[in-house]
Structure formats: C-alpha cells, structure tokens
C-alpha cells in the first residue's frame, strides 16, 4: 500500500493547475513583505530586545499566561498598547491568525449570528466554522447586503447578538472597509470586530489604525498585529475589559497555548514609540503609493490600482501570473503571485506591497519593468 499516494496525487493536481506552492528565500528588492514602514530591521527594536535580555527577560515565555507565562514585560506592553490605541484593555496572542480564531470561537455565543465580509481573512472563516454562532457572509463592503442578511436571520427567529467581522484594509485587494456605516449597524445589532492587521502603524493618527475613532466603544473589538508594520511578531485584541476578561477565562487558544515570547512585547513597545517619534515614515510610504499609482496610470492605464500600499495587479490566470512574477524576480524585484484559493478563481494577481525597504527610485523602476513585460501577458 502506498500511503502517500493520495497526497502525491493532490500535489500533482495543484502543479497542473499552476497552484503548487513552494517556500522561496528572500531575494531582490522587497515588494512583497508587510514590513510597510521598515521597522523590522530598526535598531530601536533590536536595542529593546537586547535591553530586555540584559534585564533578565527570558527568551521563552515558559508556559501559558495562566501558569508561569505571564511576564511583567508583556503585562506592561498590553497596558501601554491599550492606552495607545484607545481601548479599555488589550490581550496578546502569538499572531493575528490565532487571535482572530480565538475571538470568534469564544465570544460569539450559541444563538448569535456571526456575519463576515466574504473577503475576510482565512482565520476569520476558520474561526467561524469552529465557533458556536450561526455564520453568514455578506458581499464585500456591501453594508446594505449585511443589513439584508441580518433582517432575514431575525425574521427566521434569530434573537441573539450579531457579530460583524471585517478587515479595515483588505490584504489582497488593498481597499478599505466602510467602518462608520458598519459601526452604525453594530450599534443597532451587536458587535463589530475590526482586523486592523494591514492598517496598524500606517493609517490613523500616529498610526493608531483606521478604527481609532471607534476604539473604546463597548461593542467594538480591534485586532492589531505586531508582525506587519510594527516589525515584530504577535497580535493584540483591544476591547472592553469584560470581553478581555472573558477571553482570559474561556478562550481555549489563550488558556492552553504557551504565551508569546516576552521579547516580542519589548519590541512591540519600542515600535509604538517609533510611531510617535518618526511620523515621516508614514509620509514616505504615502509618497510611494502616490508615485506608483501615477506611474502605472501613465504607463499601464488599463491596470487598476488601489489607494493603499497594497496594490493588487490582476492578471487573471494562474500560469501567466506566476510567469510574470518570475520575470520580475529575475530583474531583482521580489514580487509574488497570488492564486486561488487565497483569491477568487480567475483573479490571480501580483500583490505589490509598497514598503520602506525599497527606495522611491525602486518604485519607479518597478513600474517601468511592469510596462515592459505587461504587453506579453
């Protein structure tokens, strides 16, 4: 019996559909990472980690937060982050995926409705499937459709709270959620969970996120990742104190997991300080976005762009997308192709991620190279 045959067959099918994934080392000019304002290599973060080690902070948390893994560095960082983002309390997790999954498998209760934007992150959909609440999706950024879904659920007998889960900035399309309208809907129906993963550090006053004006409401929860613009790893859930306390008491991914390294809390604290002391980083990134959009509008007017640092350049089919990515990589640009199931069928794309690890001149050169190769597609 060849026990591995089913796995080989599925891998062969992925390869035939140009969807087989491989791990590729970093090389070339960074147009693919989420290190948007260039903090991952910032000396201040390295110094924060060194200083924490010198003061006796361990590398590992050594256990769950409810056992011996609750470190004073992590506690201080959570309190600082709650003040920075404007929430009543904050709770740290090992990453954004587990934080989303943790919230959605813990807070929405049986009899509630979990309503998700259909382009929400995979962690949201996995949390919904594993959770207790009834789950529904609404068309991307369509608040009217969300209202229709809630109305139909209420008419069918639904009486619980509605939990609306969205991203403030969508990771594959680079567009923004209508947060004010969604907050109004949540005020009438229940709660709003906003994943700020790609907005934290880039948007809002001092990089506090697109949802900053909504922080502190009892029915608004925000997720701020540390592994993108803040340059480290991990994530924070910011919310009203009773919701944070409920997670501490009932959230299995929190209770039974080893806590994140306290060194990442030290790095995260330094990153928050940098958002205040180096605002020019956000200004430079905004300049890259303007320049790239202007260059593509001039050189490839048929190619749509976004208004954010995430630029999805839709090619369509899997093979041509990966061929174009490979040609750009050969020219020294680290641009990656994105294929289904990460994006819908027929919408394979280059995900150009503008960040400060490239220069303004690199941004223009990438646009020039895209113009050179695009007619071949």
SVG drawing of the C-alpha trace seen along z (x, -y; Angstrom):
<svg xmlns="http://www.w3.org/2000/svg" viewBox="-40 -63 63 65">
<polyline fill="none" stroke="black" stroke-width="0.4" points="0.0,0.0 1.3,-3.4 0.0,-5.5 1.4,-8.7 -0.3,-8.3 -3.3,-10.5 -1.0,-13.3 1.2,-13.0 -2.0,-13.0 -3.3,-16.2 0.1,-17.8 0.3,-16.8 -3.2,-18.3 -2.0,-21.6 1.0,-21.6 -1.1,-21.0 -3.2,-24.0 -0.2,-26.2 -1.1,-26.4 1.6,-24.4 3.2,-26.4 6.9,-26.4 9.0,-28.2 11.3,-30.8 14.0,-32.6 14.1,-36.4 16.0,-37.9 15.7,-41.1 14.1,-44.4 11.3,-44.0 7.9,-44.4 6.2,-41.5 6.6,-41.9 4.2,-43.5 7.1,-45.5 5.4,-48.6 7.3,-51.3 10.6,-49.4 10.6,-48.7 11.6,-45.0 15.3,-46.0 15.1,-49.2 17.9,-49.5 15.4,-50.6 13.7,-47.2 17.0,-45.3 18.0,-47.5 14.7,-46.9 15.2,-43.1 18.9,-43.3 17.9,-45.5 15.2,-43.1 17.6,-40.2 20.1,-42.1 17.4,-42.9 16.6,-39.2 13.7,-38.8 13.7,-35.2 13.6,-34.3 10.7,-31.9 7.5,-32.5 8.0,-29.0 4.2,-28.3 0.7,-29.6 -0.2,-33.0 -2.4,-31.5 0.6,-29.5 4.1,-31.0 4.0,-32.6 2.6,-35.9 5.6,-38.2 5.8,-41.8 7.1,-42.9 4.0,-41.5 1.7,-43.0 3.3,-46.4 3.1,-46.3 -0.6,-45.3 -1.4,-48.3 0.7,-50.6 -1.0,-49.3 -4.5,-49.8 -3.7,-53.4 -2.1,-53.9 -5.0,-52.5 -7.6,-54.0 -9.1,-50.8 -10.1,-49.8 -7.9,-46.7 -5.6,-44.6 -4.6,-41.0 -1.7,-39.5 -1.6,-36.4 1.1,-34.7 -0.2,-36.0 -3.1,-37.5 -4.4,-34.2 -4.7,-32.7 -6.1,-36.0 -8.9,-36.0 -9.6,-32.4 -9.5,-32.8 -12.1,-35.6 -14.5,-34.0 -14.5,-30.7 -15.0,-32.3 -17.1,-35.5 -20.0,-34.8 -22.4,-32.5 -24.8,-29.8 -27.8,-31.7 -25.8,-34.6 -25.1,-35.5 -21.5,-35.9 -21.6,-37.9 -18.4,-38.1 -17.3,-40.1 -16.8,-37.5 -13.2,-38.7 -12.3,-38.4 -9.1,-36.6 -8.9,-32.8 -8.6,-32.9 -12.0,-34.6 -13.6,-31.9 -11.9,-29.1 -12.9,-30.7 -16.5,-30.9 -16.6,-27.3 -15.2,-26.2 -17.4,-28.6 -20.8,-28.3 -22.7,-31.1 -24.7,-30.8 -22.5,-32.1 -23.3,-34.1 -21.4,-36.2 -22.2,-39.4 -20.9,-40.8 -17.6,-42.6 -18.0,-46.1 -21.8,-46.0 -23.4,-47.2 -26.9,-47.0 -26.4,-43.3 -25.2,-42.9 -28.4,-44.5 -30.4,-42.2 -28.7,-39.1 -29.4,-40.3 -33.1,-41.1 -33.5,-37.6 -31.9,-36.0 -34.2,-37.9 -37.3,-37.0 -36.3,-33.4 -36.2,-33.6 -32.7,-34.8 -32.7,-36.7 -29.1,-36.8 -26.4,-39.4 -24.8,-40.0 -21.1,-39.9 -19.8,-41.7 -16.2,-40.7 -14.3,-42.8 -10.8,-44.0 -10.2,-47.7 -7.8,-47.3 -8.1,-44.1 -4.9,-42.2 -5.4,-41.1 -7.4,-43.9 -5.9,-46.9 -9.3,-48.6 -10.9,-50.0 -14.0,-48.9 -16.8,-51.4 -16.2,-51.4 -18.6,-54.2 -21.5,-52.5 -20.6,-49.2 -20.3,-50.7 -23.8,-52.1 -25.1,-48.7 -23.3,-47.2 -24.7,-49.8 -28.2,-48.6 -27.5,-44.9 -24.4,-43.8 -20.7,-43.9 -18.0,-44.9 -14.7,-43.1 -12.2,-45.0 -9.0,-43.4 -6.5,-46.2 -3.6,-44.0 -2.6,-45.9 -3.6,-49.4 -1.9,-49.5 1.2,-51.7 0.2,-53.1 -3.2,-54.8 -5.0,-56.8 -3.5,-59.4 0.1,-58.4 -0.6,-55.0 -3.3,-54.0 -5.4,-52.5 -8.4,-53.2 -10.7,-52.3 -9.2,-54.7 -12.3,-56.9 -14.3,-53.8 -11.9,-52.5 -13.2,-52.4 -16.8,-51.6 -18.1,-48.6 -19.3,-46.9 -16.1,-47.4 -13.1,-45.0 -9.9,-45.6 -7.1,-43.3 -3.7,-44.9 -0.9,-42.7 2.7,-43.2 4.2,-41.3 3.5,-43.7 4.1,-47.5 5.2,-47.2 8.1,-44.9 7.9,-42.1 5.5,-39.2 2.3,-38.5 -1.0,-40.3 -3.3,-42.2 -7.0,-42.1 -8.2,-45.5 -11.7,-45.6 -13.8,-46.4 -12.4,-44.9 -15.3,-42.4 -14.6,-41.0 -10.9,-40.7 -11.6,-39.0 -14.0,-36.6 -11.2,-35.6 -8.8,-35.0 -11.4,-32.7 -13.0,-30.9 -10.7,-31.2 -9.0,-27.8 -6.4,-29.1 -5.3,-31.5 -5.7,-29.2 -3.9,-26.2 -1.2,-27.8 2.3,-28.8 2.4,-32.6 4.3,-34.6 7.9,-35.4 8.1,-38.4 10.9,-39.7 8.2,-40.5 6.4,-42.6 9.6,-44.6 10.0,-45.0 6.3,-46.0 6.6,-48.7 9.6,-50.2 7.6,-50.1 4.8,-52.1 7.3,-54.7 8.7,-54.9 5.2,-55.6 5.2,-58.7 8.8,-59.8 9.2,-59.0 6.0,-60.1 8.0,-60.7 8.0,-57.0 4.2,-57.1 4.6,-60.2 7.3,-58.5 5.1,-55.4 2.2,-57.6 4.5,-59.2 5.4,-55.7 1.7,-55.0 1.1,-58.2 4.1,-57.7 3.3,-54.1 -0.3,-54.9 0.8,-57.9 3.4,-55.8 1.0,-53.0 -1.7,-55.3 0.7,-56.8 2.3,-53.5 -0.4,-50.9 -3.7,-52.8 -5.7,-49.5 -4.4,-48.1 -6.4,-49.1 -4.7,-50.1 -5.8,-50.6 -5.5,-53.7 -3.3,-51.9 0.2,-50.4 -1.3,-47.0 -1.5,-47.0 -3.3,-44.0 -2.4,-43.9 -4.9,-41.4 -3.6,-39.1 -6.4,-36.5 -5.0,-33.1 -2.6,-31.2 0.2,-30.4 0.7,-33.8 0.6,-35.4 3.4,-33.2 5.4,-33.7 5.2,-37.5 6.2,-37.2 9.2,-35.1 10.3,-37.6 10.1,-40.5 12.1,-38.4 14.8,-37.8 15.1,-41.6 15.6,-41.9 12.1,-42.7 10.7,-40.5 7.1,-40.5 5.0,-37.4 2.0,-35.9 -1.2,-35.2 -3.5,-32.4 -6.7,-30.7 -7.8,-29.7 -6.3,-32.8 -8.1,-34.9 -11.2,-34.0 -10.9,-31.9 -9.9,-33.9 -8.4,-36.7 -4.8,-35.6 -2.7,-38.7 0.6,-40.2 0.4,-41.6 2.7,-44.5 3.4,-45.5 4.9,-49.0 7.2,-49.5 10.2,-51.4 12.7,-48.6 12.6,-49.8 13.5,-53.3 11.4,-55.9 13.6,-55.1 12.9,-51.4 9.2,-52.1 9.6,-53.9 11.8,-51.2 9.2,-48.5 6.6,-50.5 8.9,-50.7 9.6,-47.0 5.9,-46.2 5.3,-48.3 8.0,-46.3 6.5,-42.9 2.8,-43.5 2.0,-43.5 3.3,-40.0 0.5,-38.8"/>
</svg>
